[in-house]
């Protein structure tokens, strides 16, 4: 009985302390939550289900892409910046992770729950040249007041210009007729875009600064690279014959070598004895002839056979070396 009596006394002694401790803990948690709610901004943003863009437009001037929101202006600006800097599908969690301003404690509810952000250049490539890997679209501009295309859930984007017409074009800059079609209302909104087609091109990039008309071998100054360009023919692409040319101007490190950066070096001089090569099937001949004019790489010149004194013609293919033409 004594043991039971002591236990009851102990329980009565400690119960007030346990209650006080629990109450204090509850107050602390409530305080923390209240403190958190005071700083944590919860708002919503209504966006289109699909957004097509081709540039990273990170300015608040494009806030019209938000159809409805109760978020603060600063948060809306951050949302717009994020939209134009990412590609792919984003949901509410991803959007909140991507908004990078640490001074804004917020939680944004995204409507609809998923928004797809697509690159307009890539969309054109996938539709018009799906199997081609060496072509891209670039500098695409929407001929309207907006820099982007938006679609709601019932809308699709279509190319109205016949694909055959686009495939056969020789122009590097083309205009494409497009439309937004609503499957529910059958409404069609037509508009035009202008874009340029760029081709992957082999180029040579300088690895150091180069002086004009240097007498050193140019081969050691360049490494092979690849770029996309609307004018691939303007770039020099045959490194094997680079030493047959000189630079006509200085080139900075990192420059891509163009045809008009070079001037040919005379490889054959007038009156000089040169080697002549001739090949027809398995038959190979070589002889000597006298050049009747100065010659540069790839140029056809007149020569005189040193034995028969007959005139012949040949293409300059190297230093004092001519390929006889049939």
Secondary structure, 3 states (H helix, E strand, C coil): CHHHHHHHHHHHHHHHHHHHHHHHHHHHHHHHHHHHHHHCEEEEEECCCEEEECCCCCCHHHHHHCCEECCCHHHHHHHHHHHCCCCEEEEHHHHHHHCCCCCCCEEEEEECCEEEEEEHHHHHHHHHCCCCCCEEEEEEEECCCCCEEEECCCEEEEECCCHHHHHCCCCCEEEEEEEEEECCCCCEEEEEEEEEEEEEEEEEEECCCECCCCCCCHHHHEEEEEEEECCHHHECCCHHHHHHEEECCCECCCCECEHHHEEECCCECCCCEEEEEEEECCEEEEEEEEECCCECCCCEEEEEECCCCCEEEEEEEECCEEEECC
